[in-house]
């Protein structure tokens, strides 16, 4: 008997190895999505509970909300997408970004 561990993945067929790799990748993606949702919830709670102390801070909150809105727009809604883009340009121009 040896103390060297045997890597079992090398002893399985190619299809089984690919299936294992896919399961591992899916588990990683699900974990990342869960962590992202937790961070988004934390950010949104802070945005709701901490009042803005300047127009720049209020613009940061507005940018976040507009990005959520723009992401939900259908791709053919070019009018509203252009309006959101124009507002972002206004924020940049007026905020000195």
Short mmCIF file of the C-alpha atoms (twelve columns), coordinates in Angstrom:
data_MODEL
# 
_entry.id   MODEL 
# 
loop_
_atom_site.group_PDB 
_atom_site.id 
_atom_site.type_symbol 
_atom_site.label_atom_id 
_atom_site.label_alt_id 
_atom_site.label_comp_id 
_atom_site.label_asym_id 
_atom_site.label_seq_id 
_atom_site.Cartn_x 
_atom_site.Cartn_y 
_atom_site.Cartn_z 
_atom_site.pdbx_PDB_model_num 
ATOM 1  C CA . UNK A 1  0.000   0.000  0.000   1 
ATOM 2  C CA . UNK A 2  1.254   3.507  -0.844  1 
ATOM 3  C CA . UNK A 3  0.607   6.893  0.695   1 
ATOM 4  C CA . UNK A 4  0.262   8.524  -2.711  1 
ATOM 5  C CA . UNK A 5  -3.366  9.483  -3.420  1 
ATOM 6  C CA . UNK A 6  -4.883  8.248  -6.638  1 
ATOM 7  C CA . UNK A 7  -6.626  10.856 -8.763  1 
ATOM 8  C CA . UNK A 8  -9.849  9.086  -9.607  1 
ATOM 9  C CA . UNK A 9  -10.825 11.518 -12.374 1 
ATOM 10 C CA . UNK A 10 -8.044  10.103 -14.575 1 
ATOM 11 C CA . UNK A 11 -9.451  6.584  -14.297 1 
ATOM 12 C CA . UNK A 12 -12.917 7.460  -15.558 1 
ATOM 13 C CA . UNK A 13 -14.016 7.802  -19.138 1 
ATOM 14 C CA . UNK A 14 -13.893 11.091 -21.001 1 
ATOM 15 C CA . UNK A 15 -17.668 11.543 -20.865 1 
ATOM 16 C CA . UNK A 16 -17.688 11.101 -17.088 1 
ATOM 17 C CA . UNK A 17 -14.812 13.577 -16.722 1 
ATOM 18 C CA . UNK A 18 -16.655 16.153 -18.832 1 
ATOM 19 C CA . UNK A 19 -19.845 15.624 -16.819 1 
ATOM 20 C CA . UNK A 20 -17.895 16.139 -13.593 1 
ATOM 21 C CA . UNK A 21 -16.253 19.291 -14.978 1 
ATOM 22 C CA . UNK A 22 -19.662 20.645 -15.994 1 
ATOM 23 C CA . UNK A 23 -21.130 19.941 -12.547 1 
ATOM 24 C CA . UNK A 24 -18.189 21.688 -10.893 1 
ATOM 25 C CA . UNK A 25 -18.464 24.685 -13.233 1 
ATOM 26 C CA . UNK A 26 -22.219 24.912 -12.611 1 
ATOM 27 C CA . UNK A 27 -21.667 24.786 -8.845  1 
ATOM 28 C CA . UNK A 28 -19.117 27.621 -9.154  1 
ATOM 29 C CA . UNK A 29 -21.511 29.723 -11.224 1 
ATOM 30 C CA . UNK A 30 -24.376 29.140 -8.785  1 
ATOM 31 C CA . UNK A 31 -22.128 30.118 -5.882  1 
ATOM 32 C CA . UNK A 32 -21.025 33.282 -7.686  1 
ATOM 33 C CA . UNK A 33 -24.621 34.213 -8.514  1 
ATOM 34 C CA . UNK A 34 -25.644 33.710 -4.893  1 
ATOM 35 C CA . UNK A 35 -22.751 35.897 -3.688  1 
ATOM 36 C CA . UNK A 36 -23.592 38.576 -6.252  1 
ATOM 37 C CA . UNK A 37 -27.239 38.648 -5.157  1 
ATOM 38 C CA . UNK A 38 -26.155 39.000 -1.521  1 
ATOM 39 C CA . UNK A 39 -23.820 41.889 -2.405  1 
ATOM 40 C CA . UNK A 40 -26.559 43.551 -4.495  1 
ATOM 41 C CA . UNK A 41 -29.025 43.227 -1.620  1 
ATOM 42 C CA . UNK A 42 -26.473 44.750 0.763   1 
ATOM 43 C CA . UNK A 43 -25.818 47.642 -1.619  1 
ATOM 44 C CA . UNK A 44 -29.522 48.280 -2.149  1 
ATOM 45 C CA . UNK A 45 -30.162 48.255 1.597   1 
ATOM 46 C CA . UNK A 46 -27.414 50.832 2.072   1 
ATOM 47 C CA . UNK A 47 -28.731 52.953 -0.802  1 
ATOM 48 C CA . UNK A 48 -32.193 52.936 0.802   1 
ATOM 49 C CA . UNK A 49 -31.157 53.558 4.396   1 
ATOM 50 C CA . UNK A 50 -28.287 56.027 4.065   1 
ATOM 51 C CA . UNK A 51 -29.513 59.429 2.880   1 
ATOM 52 C CA . UNK A 52 -27.454 61.258 0.272   1 
ATOM 53 C CA . UNK A 53 -25.540 64.223 1.645   1 
ATOM 54 C CA . UNK A 54 -24.854 65.820 -1.746  1 
ATOM 55 C CA . UNK A 55 -26.146 65.907 -5.290  1 
ATOM 56 C CA . UNK A 56 -23.216 63.719 -6.330  1 
ATOM 57 C CA . UNK A 57 -24.299 60.987 -3.900  1 
ATOM 58 C CA . UNK A 58 -27.897 61.279 -5.100  1 
ATOM 59 C CA . UNK A 59 -26.633 60.915 -8.685  1 
ATOM 60 C CA . UNK A 60 -24.846 57.682 -7.710  1 
ATOM 61 C CA . UNK A 61 -28.145 56.290 -6.438  1 
ATOM 62 C CA . UNK A 62 -29.933 57.476 -9.585  1 
ATOM 63 C CA . UNK A 63 -27.267 55.876 -11.821 1 
ATOM 64 C CA . UNK A 64 -27.717 52.545 -10.061 1 
ATOM 65 C CA . UNK A 65 -31.489 52.688 -10.457 1 
ATOM 66 C CA . UNK A 66 -31.258 53.794 -14.098 1 
ATOM 67 C CA . UNK A 67 -28.896 50.912 -14.858 1 
ATOM 68 C CA . UNK A 68 -31.462 48.492 -13.416 1 
ATOM 69 C CA . UNK A 69 -34.173 50.134 -15.506 1 
ATOM 70 C CA . UNK A 70 -32.076 50.122 -18.692 1 
ATOM 71 C CA . UNK A 71 -31.212 46.441 -18.213 1 
ATOM 72 C CA . UNK A 72 -34.920 45.594 -18.162 1 
ATOM 73 C CA . UNK A 73 -35.688 47.460 -21.394 1 
ATOM 74 C CA . UNK A 74 -36.246 45.399 -24.522 1 
ATOM 75 C CA . UNK A 75 -33.513 45.886 -27.127 1 
ATOM 76 C CA . UNK A 76 -35.970 47.453 -29.580 1 
ATOM 77 C CA . UNK A 77 -36.843 50.256 -27.119 1 
ATOM 78 C CA . UNK A 78 -34.193 52.581 -28.512 1 
ATOM 79 C CA . UNK A 79 -36.056 55.719 -27.459 1 
ATOM 80 C CA . UNK A 80 -35.881 54.959 -23.736 1 
ATOM 81 C CA . UNK A 81 -32.326 53.637 -24.048 1 
ATOM 82 C CA . UNK A 82 -31.308 56.913 -25.686 1 
ATOM 83 C CA . UNK A 83 -33.046 58.857 -22.924 1 
ATOM 84 C CA . UNK A 84 -31.140 56.931 -20.235 1 
ATOM 85 C CA . UNK A 85 -27.858 57.478 -22.126 1 
ATOM 86 C CA . UNK A 86 -28.589 61.208 -22.404 1 
ATOM 87 C CA . UNK A 87 -29.233 61.381 -18.676 1 
ATOM 88 C CA . UNK A 88 -25.932 59.622 -17.956 1 
ATOM 89 C CA . UNK A 89 -24.230 62.189 -20.202 1 
ATOM 90 C CA . UNK A 90 -25.896 64.963 -18.187 1 
ATOM 91 C CA . UNK A 91 -24.686 63.420 -14.938 1 
ATOM 92 C CA . UNK A 92 -21.135 63.253 -16.301 1 
ATOM 93 C CA . UNK A 93 -21.214 66.808 -17.644 1 
ATOM 94 C CA . UNK A 94 -22.739 68.340 -14.524 1 
ATOM 95 C CA . UNK A 95 -20.788 66.200 -12.090 1 
ATOM 96 C CA . UNK A 96 -17.422 66.857 -13.718 1 
ATOM 97 C CA . UNK A 97 -16.779 63.121 -14.303 1 
# 
